[in-house]
Amino acid sequence: MMAAMETQMQLKEDKIAQKKDVKKRIHSGKRFSYGKTVQFPDWRISNDYNRTTQLIVSYKEGKKVPKLREPRNLYTVASKYNHSINIPRWPADMKVLSERPEHLDSLPHEPEKFYNSDILGEIPDNLPALKKHEDGKVVYENTFGDSKFFDSSQNGGDGTEKSQSVSSSDTLCFESRFESGNLSKAIKIGPCDYQLWLRTDLYTEKYTQWYYFRVENTQPGKVYRFTIMNLMKSKSLYSCGMKPLMYSEQEAREKGIGWRRVGTNIKYYKNELKREDAKGEHSLYSLSWTVVFPRARDRCYFAHCYPYTYTDLQEYLSKLSKDPSRAQYCKQRTLTRTLAGNFVYLMTITSPSKCPLEAKRKRAVVLTARVHPGETNSSWMMKGLLDYLTSDTLDAKLLRDTFVFKVVPMLNPDGVIVGNYRCSLSGRDLNRNYKTNLKDAFPSVWHTREMIKRLSQEREITLYCDFHGHSRQQNVFIYGCEDRANLDQGFKERVFPMMMSKNCEDKFCFKRCKFKVQKSKSGTGRVVMWNLGISNSYTMEATFCGSTLGSRAGEHFTTADFESMGYHLCDTLLDYCDPDMSKYFSVLNEVEVYVKSLVLARMKEKGVAEPDMKPTDIDLEKDYMSSESSPSGSDSSISDGLPMHVIYSEKEASKKKKKRLKTRKERNKRRARNWDKQSKGKEPTKQLEGNEVLPAKNTRVRECSKDLPAEGGKNSRASSHQRNMKTPSSPIAHEACKAPTNPEQFTEVN
């Protein structure tokens, strides 16, 4: 027993000695590492790098090399669909389904031709004439609420689990409470006839063009007619042969068929309804089409263009970041957060430079998209561009070696999520507010502009291009900015679009390109960036419909066609920046001849040209006049002004604000008026014997209260309140003080 106890005591002493030895070694600059002693500097004294968590210290040839840590996404929230993306944030009072639509991205087997009623003829549908919506039954309604401005958001919105159900087995079930959906109401006016009402952009009373909804409980063999009742544009591509898009879940699952163009008896026309948001008499317009569903009990979606949601973008960026080879030259950052708290991503694509001088020589290219939420074709063009830039082709590598690409793939995530067509949650068009100083109201465009300002100070910006979709023109074209004050320098801003028309002859139309700078467009991205000194500042517009050029004439564009425009832009950029300038000058001369021919045609129309005048006789400095009409687009004046939440917050503040009194005299007068009003409602005083005056019940007494003994003693709360009471003196109080007083005579003193 004694031996065992001595052994235990010895073990305890050895452990204590080891601890003391470790402390000595730590203070002397030595540390244990798996049984070995390693010399190290005391980080508390000599290593300044460890004072911050943003630096990573590596060793190269025995020297410390500090490097900035990769920025972290501090607000990441795991999604139940994909743990590497963020759940979209909705306005807190919006009802949102928990399920998310997923679509197969597949191409049609054959080209989809324009709809032409003259060739195909009107297909009989045996449906009665359109009725008024008052005669029908509401089968779906998605009410948003009475809020006039955005005030709060939450992940997933105000979630709801189930879709709206119908009582009848032969009635279609509508739904659009998912990402980018915007159907407001569906009214059944016949057995197979439905009138649809689109929701306007949130916190506005306008902008109805984009639609995206689904129907269930379909029956094959029946001809259904859908009529959208509240469209606002007088002209539409549906009058030029455009067909709606439909997606069948059963056909996608069984045959691999994705979105396809459908519809017969397609009509776009003015109806009898009047707009409530516009001054004067302005009518609404209707889009009507008929369709036969292929399967029974199917779930089908209809859309204005191929949907591309905020979640789709996050999944795409997540795939890029997880690819080790692409992650070397494609860096993702968070540029800012929107009003609802969604992320606006910024991508930097370039090859790693071997030395700082090489990195400084690179020029910059800035590309943005989706400032208008309903223009989904711009996201498909951006996807094609990113696919090409991050590929392993030789041309893509050359682009990465030559340029630094700054890409903002989605400028308006809030509008995309809620299904807006043009505006953000501020109730304003972001593409009319690039000049704004309201950083918190328009964060995405403000931060984009400031990023471009900083970038222009570091390196030359060769190209700025903002991707858009156009609802009234065919093909793809560009809006640019011409400098009329320096016509002697030629028409350099037209060279890049002309080159692109040569690289993409069956989709890009140079004749549709406009370069006139309108005053009403001064707040757009291309004009603001042009004023910052970027001569090649463009808006690239892609039609929602298709092409009228070359071999693709009369065919709808697919997602592959939109993606190819991203490739053609990159290919044109290589031609434009080719060290061999022969192609550039050749195209520049061609542009000059083209402009002179337009000027000559305009002069002949006005009768100021000589009969034998030729394009070579035109002096651009003397005879130049713009032969272009104004670019067709939405009027920017209706989107100018403060955001809606700022307007209504000021109105509420003005209602609650009280008038301030400036002087003491005015405040005293106000108190006197209040006292007079209170005195009128009091009981009159009672006359006592001996000419004594007794104040009536609840009458305030100021002077005489000083001499009255209170029941609670000298320092009682009641007497203290009476002593501190400040009221105007009255003859009743003075008479009461002059008369002999007795505490028992006063029944109550306030």
C-alpha distance (Angstrom), angle and dihedral (degrees) to the residues before:
residue distance angle dihedral
M1 . . .
M2 3.78 . .
A3 3.79 91.1 .
A4 3.80 91.7 51.6
M5 3.80 91.9 50.4
E6 3.81 91.6 49.7
T7 3.82 89.9 51.4
Q8 3.83 92.0 52.3
M9 3.80 91.7 48.4
Q10 3.80 90.5 50.8
L11 3.82 91.6 51.6
K12 3.81 91.5 51.9
E13 3.80 90.9 49.8
D14 3.83 90.7 50.3
K15 3.85 91.5 52.3
I16 3.79 91.7 49.7
A17 3.81 89.9 49.7
Q18 3.81 91.2 50.6
K19 3.82 91.8 52.5
K20 3.80 91.6 49.7
D21 3.81 90.2 48.5
V22 3.82 91.4 51.2
K23 3.83 91.2 52.1
K24 3.80 90.6 49.7
R25 3.78 91.6 50.3
I26 3.84 93.0 48.3
H27 3.80 92.7 52.0
S28 3.80 90.2 45.1
G29 3.81 92.3 52.9
K30 3.83 100.6 -98.5
R31 3.81 129.7 118.4
F32 3.78 134.9 -171.1
S33 3.82 116.1 -119.4
Y34 3.78 114.9 178.6
G35 3.76 93.3 -35.3
K36 3.82 94.7 -41.9
T37 3.77 128.6 106.3
V38 3.84 114.4 -130.1
Q39 3.79 125.9 -171.1
F40 3.81 113.1 -129.3
P41 3.84 136.4 165.9
D42 3.78 117.9 -107.7
W43 3.84 103.3 -101.4
R44 3.79 91.1 -155.5
I45 3.80 90.5 64.0
S46 3.80 114.2 22.2
N47 3.82 109.0 24.7
D48 3.82 109.4 77.1
Y49 3.78 92.5 170.6
N50 3.79 93.1 71.1
R51 3.78 91.3 61.3
T52 3.81 88.1 84.0
T53 3.79 131.3 46.9
Q54 3.82 92.4 -147.9
L55 3.83 95.4 75.2
I56 3.78 128.1 76.2
V57 3.80 116.0 -163.0
S58 3.78 118.0 -149.0
Y59 3.82 129.4 175.9
K60 3.79 123.8 -123.2
E61 3.79 119.9 176.3
G62 3.79 89.8 -16.7
K63 3.83 94.1 -53.3
K64 3.77 128.7 111.6
V65 3.80 114.4 -114.0
P66 3.84 113.9 -168.4
K67 3.80 117.2 -151.4
L68 3.79 132.2 -178.0
R69 3.78 114.9 -106.4
E70 3.81 116.6 -117.4
P71 3.84 108.8 -95.1
R72 3.77 113.5 -101.7
N73 3.76 126.6 -136.0
L74 3.78 98.0 -118.2
Y75 3.80 95.3 -173.8
T76 3.78 101.6 48.4
V77 3.79 114.7 147.3
A78 3.78 118.7 -173.0
S79 3.80 115.7 -118.3
K80 3.75 122.1 -141.4
Y81 3.81 88.4 -132.6
N82 3.78 97.3 48.5
H83 3.79 124.6 3.4
S84 3.82 92.3 -147.9
I85 3.83 96.5 60.2
N86 3.78 134.2 66.1
I87 3.77 126.2 -110.9
P88 3.81 109.5 -112.7
R89 3.78 113.8 -107.5
W90 3.81 116.1 -131.7
P91 3.80 132.8 -173.2
A92 3.78 104.4 -77.7
D93 3.82 95.1 -118.6
M94 3.83 97.7 50.3
K95 3.80 117.9 109.0
V96 3.81 109.9 -130.0
L97 3.81 130.9 -179.0
S98 3.77 116.6 -122.1
E99 3.83 92.0 -135.9
R100 3.79 121.2 79.1
P101 3.84 125.3 -145.0
E102 3.80 113.8 -119.8
H103 3.79 121.5 -166.2
L104 3.78 133.0 -163.7
D105 3.80 112.6 -120.6
S106 3.79 103.0 -139.1
L107 3.80 133.2 140.6
P108 3.82 126.6 -123.9
H109 3.79 115.5 -101.3
E110 3.81 92.7 -130.1
P111 3.82 133.6 30.8
E112 3.79 112.3 -87.4
K113 3.79 109.6 -128.6
F114 3.80 126.3 -147.9
Y115 3.77 116.8 -95.0
N116 3.79 110.6 -104.4
S117 3.79 115.9 -178.4
D118 3.81 91.3 -171.0
I119 3.80 90.9 62.2
L120 3.79 100.8 32.4
G121 3.79 95.7 35.0
E122 3.77 125.8 -146.4
I123 3.78 110.3 -53.3
P124 3.82 111.1 -139.9
D125 3.78 111.2 -117.5
N126 3.83 99.2 176.2
L127 3.80 89.3 -134.5
P128 3.80 122.1 141.7
A129 3.78 122.4 -113.9
L130 3.78 117.3 -77.3
K131 3.77 114.4 -81.3
K132 3.79 131.7 -156.2
H133 3.77 115.9 -89.2
E134 3.81 90.7 -120.9
D135 3.81 87.9 71.0
G136 3.81 94.0 57.0
K137 3.77 139.0 75.0
V138 3.79 123.8 -109.9
V139 3.82 108.1 -122.4
Y140 3.81 97.7 169.3
E141 3.79 133.7 23.4
N142 3.77 129.3 170.6
T143 3.79 109.6 -170.3
F144 3.77 118.3 -170.0
G145 3.79 102.5 -167.0
D146 3.78 138.9 -110.9
S147 3.80 98.4 -73.3
K148 3.80 111.9 130.6
F149 3.80 96.3 -165.6
F150 3.79 140.5 22.9
D151 3.81 115.3 -92.2
S152 3.83 110.0 155.5
S153 3.81 144.5 6.1
Q154 3.77 140.4 -164.0
N155 3.79 138.9 -170.6
G156 3.78 109.8 -80.4
G157 3.80 93.9 -0.1
D158 3.79 121.0 -115.5
G159 3.79 93.7 -25.2
T160 3.78 123.9 -140.2
E161 3.77 124.1 -173.1
K162 3.82 105.9 -152.1
S163 3.77 137.6 48.7
Q164 3.77 120.3 -121.8
S165 3.81 111.0 -87.4
V166 3.79 130.5 -147.0
S167 3.76 127.9 -138.4
S168 3.82 97.4 -142.5
S169 3.80 123.1 72.1
D170 3.81 92.9 -144.5
T171 3.83 95.2 52.2
L172 3.78 122.1 97.1
C173 3.80 117.2 -121.1
F174 3.83 112.8 -135.5
E175 3.80 128.5 -159.0
S176 3.82 137.5 171.0
R177 3.81 105.8 153.5
F178 3.77 92.0 119.3
E179 3.78 134.5 92.3
S180 3.85 112.1 -50.7
G181 3.81 92.7 -0.2
N182 3.80 117.5 133.6
L183 3.82 112.4 170.6
S184 3.80 109.2 138.0
K185 3.81 104.5 -178.4
A186 3.81 141.4 -2.2
I187 3.81 121.8 -159.4
K188 3.79 123.2 -167.6
I189 3.81 109.3 -142.8
G190 3.81 97.2 165.3
P191 3.81 141.7 10.7
C192 3.84 90.7 -83.0
D193 3.81 101.0 7.9
Y194 3.82 123.7 102.0
Q195 3.78 133.9 177.8
L196 3.80 114.9 -151.6
W197 3.81 129.4 -157.6
L198 3.79 120.5 -161.2
R199 3.78 123.3 -145.3
T200 3.79 114.1 -115.4
D201 3.79 119.6 -127.3
L202 3.79 109.1 -68.7
Y203 3.81 115.4 -87.2
T204 3.82 91.3 10.5
E205 3.80 135.9 84.5
K206 3.80 97.1 -138.4
Y207 3.80 146.3 54.8
T208 3.79 111.5 77.0
Q209 3.80 113.2 162.9
W210 3.80 107.9 101.9
Y211 3.82 117.1 76.3
Y212 3.80 132.3 178.1
F213 3.81 123.2 166.3
R214 3.79 141.6 133.2
V215 3.80 136.9 -130.0
E216 3.79 130.6 -154.7
N217 3.80 137.0 -172.8
T218 3.82 92.5 52.4
Q219 3.80 123.0 176.2
P220 3.83 121.1 -151.3
G221 3.79 121.9 -127.6
K222 3.80 95.2 29.6
V223 3.79 122.6 111.6
Y224 3.82 110.8 -129.9
R225 3.78 123.8 -166.1
F226 3.80 123.3 -153.8
T227 3.80 122.4 -170.3
I228 3.80 122.4 -173.1
M229 3.80 105.0 -152.0
N230 3.83 108.3 -170.6
L231 3.81 109.7 51.8
M232 3.82 113.6 141.7
K233 3.81 108.4 -159.9
S234 3.79 117.9 94.3
K235 3.82 93.3 -149.6
S236 3.76 127.3 45.7
L237 3.79 140.8 171.9
Y238 3.80 87.7 -121.6
S239 3.81 85.3 76.5
C240 3.83 88.1 55.8
G241 3.80 98.7 54.2
M242 3.81 103.6 -78.7
K243 3.82 116.3 149.4
P244 3.83 128.8 -155.3
L245 3.80 119.5 -106.9
M246 3.81 122.5 -116.7
Y247 3.82 132.0 -172.6
S248 3.82 123.4 -164.2
E249 3.80 117.0 -160.2
Q250 3.82 93.3 -157.0
E251 3.80 93.5 51.2
A252 3.80 90.8 45.8
R253 3.78 91.1 51.5
E254 3.82 97.0 43.6
K255 3.82 104.9 29.8
G256 3.82 104.4 18.7
I257 3.81 92.7 -118.3
G258 3.80 115.6 153.2
W259 3.78 131.9 -178.3
R260 3.81 114.5 -16.0
R261 3.79 137.4 174.8
V262 3.80 113.8 -103.3
G263 3.77 140.2 164.2
T264 3.77 143.5 91.8
N265 3.79 132.1 -151.2
I266 3.82 88.6 34.0
K267 3.81 111.2 -177.6
Y268 3.79 133.5 172.2
Y269 3.81 113.5 -168.1
K270 3.80 146.5 145.6
N271 3.79 114.3 -91.5
E272 3.81 132.4 -160.2
L273 3.81 96.1 -99.2
K274 3.80 121.6 104.4
R275 3.77 128.7 -140.8
E276 3.78 115.7 -112.1
D277 3.80 97.3 -163.1
A278 3.82 98.5 58.1
K279 3.79 130.8 73.0
G280 3.76 116.7 -114.4
E281 3.78 127.5 5.9
H282 3.81 110.2 -28.6
S283 3.78 121.1 158.9
L284 3.76 130.9 -146.9
Y285 3.80 122.4 -124.4
S286 3.78 132.8 -135.5
L287 3.79 134.3 -144.0
S288 3.79 115.2 -157.3
W289 3.82 129.7 -177.9
T290 3.80 139.1 157.5
V291 3.79 127.4 -137.4
V292 3.80 140.1 178.2
F293 3.81 114.6 -142.6
P294 3.82 114.7 -133.8
R295 3.83 99.3 -145.2
A296 3.78 139.2 39.0
R297 3.80 119.8 -113.6
D298 3.79 89.5 7.1
R299 3.78 128.5 155.3
C300 3.81 110.8 -131.5
Y301 3.80 133.2 179.8
F302 3.80 129.2 -150.9
A303 3.82 124.3 -159.7
H304 3.79 141.5 171.4
C305 3.81 91.0 -132.6
Y306 3.81 137.2 -5.9
P307 3.85 105.2 -60.6
Y308 3.80 119.6 -121.1
T309 3.79 113.2 177.3
Y310 3.78 134.5 -167.0
T311 3.80 89.5 -106.0
D312 3.82 89.7 53.4
L313 3.80 88.8 55.7
Q314 3.80 93.2 49.1
E315 3.78 91.8 50.3
Y316 3.80 90.7 50.0
L317 3.82 92.6 49.4
S318 3.80 89.7 47.1
K319 3.81 90.3 56.5
L320 3.79 90.8 50.3
S321 3.80 92.6 50.8
K322 3.80 92.3 49.1
D323 3.81 93.0 53.5
P324 3.85 104.9 92.3
S325 3.81 95.2 -155.8
R326 3.81 94.8 49.2
A327 3.77 93.9 42.0
Q328 3.83 89.2 65.9
Y329 3.80 92.9 70.5
C330 3.82 102.5 17.8
K331 3.81 114.6 73.6
Q332 3.79 123.2 -178.6
R333 3.79 125.1 -152.9
T334 3.77 137.2 169.4
L335 3.79 108.2 -110.6
T336 3.80 94.9 -171.9
R337 3.79 143.8 -48.0
T338 3.79 125.7 -97.2
L339 3.81 128.3 -126.4
A340 3.80 89.7 -87.1
G341 3.81 92.8 45.6
N342 3.82 98.9 -104.2
F343 3.79 118.6 143.7
V344 3.79 124.6 -104.5
Y345 3.80 105.3 -154.2
L346 3.80 126.9 -145.2
M347 3.79 119.8 -161.5
T348 3.79 125.6 -162.5
I349 3.80 114.3 -161.4
T350 3.80 119.7 -174.7
S351 3.77 139.6 115.5
P352 3.81 117.2 -94.4
S353 3.80 109.1 -96.3
K354 3.79 121.8 -129.3
C355 3.80 94.1 -142.7
P356 3.84 137.7 9.8
L357 3.81 91.8 -108.7
E358 3.78 91.5 57.5
A359 3.80 91.1 49.3
K360 3.79 91.7 50.0
R361 3.81 92.5 53.8
K362 3.79 93.2 60.3
R363 3.77 117.2 103.9
A364 3.79 122.5 -138.2
V365 3.81 134.4 -119.1
V366 3.83 120.7 -166.9
L367 3.81 120.2 -158.7
T368 3.82 127.3 179.3
A369 3.80 136.0 173.4
R370 3.79 146.3 177.6
V371 3.79 99.9 38.0
H372 3.84 83.4 141.7
P373 3.82 107.7 54.1
G374 3.81 97.3 -151.8
E375 3.81 93.6 56.0
T376 3.78 95.7 86.8
N377 3.82 93.3 160.5
S378 3.82 87.6 72.8
S379 3.82 89.5 62.9
W380 3.80 91.0 51.6
M381 3.82 90.0 51.9
M382 3.80 89.1 49.6
K383 3.80 91.0 49.6
G384 3.81 90.8 53.2
L385 3.80 90.8 49.2
L386 3.81 92.9 50.4
D387 3.80 91.7 46.6
Y388 3.78 90.1 54.7
L389 3.81 97.5 42.1
T390 3.80 92.4 51.2
S391 3.80 95.2 44.1
D392 3.79 125.4 105.6
T393 3.82 96.6 -117.6
L394 3.82 119.7 127.0
D395 3.80 93.4 -117.4
A396 3.79 91.7 51.1
K397 3.80 90.4 50.4
L398 3.80 89.9 49.6
L399 3.80 90.3 52.5
R400 3.80 91.4 50.4
D401 3.79 90.9 48.6
T402 3.81 92.2 50.1
F403 3.81 104.7 38.6
V404 3.76 143.5 35.2
F405 3.81 107.1 -135.2
K406 3.80 117.7 -153.0
V407 3.81 108.9 -167.4
V408 3.81 129.7 -175.7
P409 3.83 102.0 -174.7
M410 3.83 97.3 -173.6
L411 3.81 122.3 22.9
N412 3.80 97.6 175.7
P413 3.83 110.3 41.2
D414 3.82 92.9 155.7
G415 3.79 92.7 58.2
V416 3.81 91.6 45.1
I417 3.79 92.2 52.2
V418 3.81 97.4 49.6
G419 3.83 94.5 41.6
N420 3.81 100.5 -109.9
Y421 3.79 119.8 163.2
R422 3.80 101.2 -148.9
C423 3.83 116.2 -10.6
S424 3.78 139.3 69.1
L425 3.81 125.0 -131.8
S426 3.80 87.9 -81.0
G427 3.80 87.3 73.4
R428 3.82 90.0 -119.6
D429 3.80 137.1 104.4
L430 3.80 107.7 -104.0
N431 3.79 91.1 -154.4
R432 3.79 89.2 66.5
N433 3.80 95.0 51.3
Y434 3.80 107.3 60.1
K435 3.81 89.2 116.8
T436 3.78 92.6 55.8
N437 3.79 125.7 126.2
L438 3.81 91.5 -162.4
K439 3.78 97.3 106.8
D440 3.81 95.3 173.2
A441 3.82 95.7 45.4
F442 3.82 97.5 47.6
P443 3.83 102.9 22.4
S444 3.82 99.7 158.0
V445 3.81 98.3 53.7
W446 3.82 92.8 37.5
H447 3.80 93.0 53.9
T448 3.81 91.5 42.6
R449 3.79 91.3 54.2
E450 3.81 92.6 46.9
M451 3.81 90.9 47.5
I452 3.81 90.0 53.5
K453 3.82 90.8 48.1
R454 3.80 91.2 54.7
L455 3.79 91.6 44.0
S456 3.83 92.2 52.3
Q457 3.79 89.5 55.9
E458 3.80 91.1 54.2
R459 3.81 101.2 43.1
E460 3.80 143.8 -7.0
I461 3.84 115.1 -81.0
T462 3.79 108.6 -140.3
L463 3.80 98.4 -177.1
Y464 3.79 141.1 11.8
C465 3.81 116.6 -172.2
D466 3.80 129.4 173.6
F467 3.84 115.6 -163.6
H468 3.82 119.2 -135.4
G469 3.79 142.7 163.0
H470 3.81 125.5 -125.3
S471 3.80 123.7 -144.5
R472 3.84 99.9 -166.7
Q473 3.82 108.0 35.4
Q474 3.80 132.6 65.8
N475 3.83 127.8 -131.8
V476 3.82 127.2 17.3
F477 3.80 122.3 -66.5
I478 3.80 142.8 156.7
Y479 3.78 137.1 -117.4
G480 3.80 113.6 -150.8
C481 3.80 140.3 165.8
E482 3.79 124.6 -105.0
D483 3.79 123.1 -156.4
R484 3.80 105.3 -138.0
A485 3.79 91.7 179.6
N486 3.83 91.3 65.2
L487 3.79 105.4 39.2
D488 3.80 89.3 140.8
Q489 3.80 87.9 73.7
G490 3.79 90.7 62.5
F491 3.78 129.7 -123.8
K492 3.79 99.3 -57.9
E493 3.80 93.7 154.0
R494 3.84 88.5 65.1
V495 3.82 95.7 54.6
F496 3.81 96.9 79.6
P497 3.86 94.8 49.8
M498 3.82 90.6 46.2
M499 3.81 90.4 52.5
M500 3.78 90.5 48.9
S501 3.81 91.7 52.4
K502 3.82 88.6 55.6
N503 3.82 92.6 49.5
C504 3.82 93.1 47.3
E505 3.79 107.4 30.3
D506 3.83 97.4 160.1
K507 3.82 96.6 52.4
F508 3.82 111.0 22.4
C509 3.81 119.2 71.9
F510 3.81 116.4 -163.1
K511 3.82 92.3 -172.3
R512 3.81 89.1 65.8
C513 3.81 92.3 54.9
K514 3.80 115.4 109.8
F515 3.80 127.8 -164.4
K516 3.78 102.7 178.6
V517 3.81 114.7 124.7
Q518 3.79 109.0 -141.0
K519 3.76 122.9 -161.1
S520 3.81 90.2 -132.1
K521 3.83 89.2 58.9
S522 3.80 95.2 53.7
G523 3.80 92.2 111.8
T524 3.80 96.2 53.5
G525 3.78 122.1 109.0
R526 3.80 96.8 -112.8
V527 3.83 94.4 50.9
V528 3.81 94.6 45.0
M529 3.81 92.5 48.6
W530 3.81 90.3 45.9
N531 3.80 88.8 54.5
L532 3.81 87.6 52.2
G533 3.80 88.5 62.3
I534 3.83 103.6 -92.4
S535 3.81 103.7 133.0
N536 3.82 94.0 -173.7
S537 3.81 95.2 58.6
Y538 3.81 111.2 147.3
T539 3.76 146.9 169.5
M540 3.81 110.9 -148.1
E541 3.80 111.0 -152.9
A542 3.81 122.2 -161.7
T543 3.76 121.8 -168.7
F544 3.80 122.5 -119.2
C545 3.79 88.9 -137.6
G546 3.82 122.2 42.6
S547 3.79 149.4 -94.8
T548 3.80 135.2 -46.9
L549 3.82 94.3 -175.5
G550 3.79 134.8 97.2
S551 3.76 120.3 -41.4
R552 3.82 92.5 -11.7
A553 3.81 95.6 58.2
G554 3.80 112.2 137.5
E555 3.81 95.7 14.0
H556 3.78 129.8 118.7
F557 3.78 119.3 -119.6
T558 3.80 117.9 -113.3
T559 3.80 128.6 -156.5
A560 3.82 87.9 -94.2
D561 3.82 89.9 57.1
F562 3.79 91.7 51.9
E563 3.80 91.5 46.9
S564 3.80 90.7 50.4
M565 3.81 89.7 61.2
G566 3.80 88.3 65.4
Y567 3.79 89.2 54.8
H568 3.83 92.4 47.4
L569 3.81 91.0 52.0
C570 3.81 90.5 54.7
D571 3.80 91.5 45.9
T572 3.80 90.6 50.8
L573 3.79 90.5 49.2
L574 3.82 89.7 58.9
D575 3.80 90.6 51.2
Y576 3.78 92.4 47.0
C577 3.82 93.5 51.5
D578 3.79 96.9 39.3
P579 3.83 110.0 138.0
D580 3.81 87.0 -133.8
M581 3.82 98.9 78.8
S582 3.81 95.6 -169.7
K583 3.81 93.1 97.8
Y584 3.78 91.7 47.5
F585 3.81 94.2 53.1
S586 3.80 91.6 43.7
V587 3.79 91.0 55.7
L588 3.81 91.3 43.4
N589 3.82 90.2 56.4
E590 3.79 89.8 48.0
V591 3.80 90.3 51.7
E592 3.81 91.3 51.0
V593 3.81 91.7 52.0
Y594 3.81 90.2 48.1
V595 3.81 92.7 50.9
K596 3.81 91.7 47.6
S597 3.79 90.7 52.5
L598 3.81 90.0 52.2
V599 3.80 91.3 49.0
L600 3.80 90.9 49.6
A601 3.80 91.9 50.5
R602 3.79 90.2 50.2
M603 3.81 91.7 49.3
K604 3.81 91.1 51.1
E605 3.81 90.5 51.7
K606 3.79 89.6 54.3
G607 3.81 92.4 43.3
V608 3.79 96.0 -121.6
A609 3.82 97.5 113.3
E610 3.77 123.7 93.1
P611 3.84 115.8 -114.9
D612 3.82 95.3 -115.3
M613 3.80 95.7 39.2
K614 3.84 116.6 135.1
P615 3.81 131.9 -162.9
T616 3.79 90.0 -106.7
D617 3.83 89.1 59.9
I618 3.80 92.4 61.1
D619 3.81 115.5 108.4
L620 3.78 103.9 -154.6
E621 3.79 94.7 -161.4
K622 3.82 90.5 54.3
D623 3.81 106.7 26.6
Y624 3.80 102.1 30.8
M625 3.75 115.6 126.0
S626 3.74 124.1 159.7
S627 3.78 109.6 -96.0
E628 3.76 91.0 -171.8
S629 3.73 128.4 100.9
S630 3.76 118.9 -136.4
P631 3.80 114.1 -76.8
S632 3.77 109.1 -94.4
G633 3.74 109.8 -117.3
S634 3.76 144.7 111.3
D635 3.77 120.0 -52.2
S636 3.78 107.6 -101.1
S637 3.80 94.8 -156.2
I638 3.79 92.2 76.4
S639 3.80 90.5 59.1
D640 3.80 97.7 47.3
G641 3.77 120.3 104.9
L642 3.75 140.3 56.9
P643 3.80 121.0 -35.0
M644 3.77 115.3 -93.7
H645 3.82 96.6 -112.3
V646 3.82 89.8 55.1
I647 3.81 92.7 48.4
Y648 3.79 95.1 50.0
S649 3.80 94.4 41.6
E650 3.83 88.7 56.2
K651 3.80 90.5 49.3
E652 3.80 91.8 51.3
A653 3.79 91.0 47.0
S654 3.81 91.8 51.0
K655 3.81 90.7 52.1
K656 3.80 93.2 52.8
K657 3.80 96.1 41.3
K658 3.83 114.5 103.2
K659 3.76 126.8 -149.8
R660 3.79 111.6 -96.9
L661 3.82 119.5 -133.9
K662 3.76 110.1 -134.6
T663 3.83 103.8 -160.1
R664 3.80 138.4 39.4
K665 3.78 90.4 -122.0
E666 3.81 90.7 61.0
R667 3.80 91.5 47.9
N668 3.83 91.2 50.9
K669 3.79 90.7 50.3
R670 3.78 89.7 52.1
R671 3.80 91.7 51.8
A672 3.80 90.9 49.0
R673 3.80 91.4 52.7
N674 3.79 90.8 50.3
W675 3.81 90.6 49.8
D676 3.79 91.7 51.5
K677 3.78 90.9 51.8
Q678 3.81 90.8 51.0
S679 3.80 93.2 46.1
K680 3.81 92.7 55.4
G681 3.78 90.7 61.9
K682 3.86 95.5 50.7
E683 3.80 126.3 100.4
P684 3.84 116.6 -103.7
T685 3.80 119.7 -103.0
K686 3.83 120.2 -95.7
Q687 3.81 121.0 -121.5
L688 3.83 113.2 -132.3
E689 3.77 132.4 -164.4
G690 3.76 117.1 -80.6
N691 3.76 93.1 33.6
E692 3.81 90.8 -73.0
V693 3.77 116.5 154.2
L694 3.80 119.1 -144.8
P695 3.81 119.4 -167.1
A696 3.78 114.6 -127.2
K697 3.78 121.3 -111.4
N698 3.85 115.1 -67.5
T699 3.84 92.2 14.3
R700 3.78 112.5 144.9
V701 3.80 116.8 -122.7
R702 3.77 121.3 -164.6
E703 3.81 112.1 165.7
C704 3.78 102.0 35.3
S705 3.81 94.1 46.9
K706 3.80 89.0 78.1
D707 3.84 92.3 69.1
L708 3.82 97.1 39.8
P709 3.81 116.2 102.5
A710 3.77 110.3 -133.5
E711 3.79 122.4 -138.9
G712 3.76 92.2 -125.5
G713 3.78 94.6 55.0
K714 3.78 134.5 -104.4
N715 3.79 96.1 -49.5
S716 3.79 97.4 39.4
R717 3.81 119.6 141.8
A718 3.81 93.8 -120.3
S719 3.80 94.9 53.4
S720 3.82 90.9 45.0
H721 3.78 89.9 54.0
Q722 3.79 90.6 49.7
R723 3.79 92.9 49.9
N724 3.83 91.8 50.8
M725 3.79 94.9 46.8
K726 3.83 110.4 116.5
T727 3.79 111.5 -161.4
P728 3.77 133.0 145.2
S729 3.77 114.3 -90.1
S730 3.82 117.6 -106.3
P731 3.82 133.8 -166.9
I732 3.79 89.5 -115.2
A733 3.79 91.6 60.6
H734 3.81 92.6 46.4
E735 3.83 92.8 51.0
A736 3.79 90.6 48.0
C737 3.79 91.0 53.7
K738 3.81 92.8 49.3
A739 3.82 94.3 51.0
P740 3.79 122.0 80.2
T741 3.74 108.0 -94.6
N742 3.76 135.6 -151.8
P743 3.80 122.6 -170.7
E744 3.77 91.2 -136.9
Q745 3.82 91.6 61.6
F746 3.84 92.2 64.8
T747 3.76 112.4 80.6
E748 3.83 94.8 -174.8
V749 3.75 136.6 -3.2
N750 3.82 120.5 -163.6
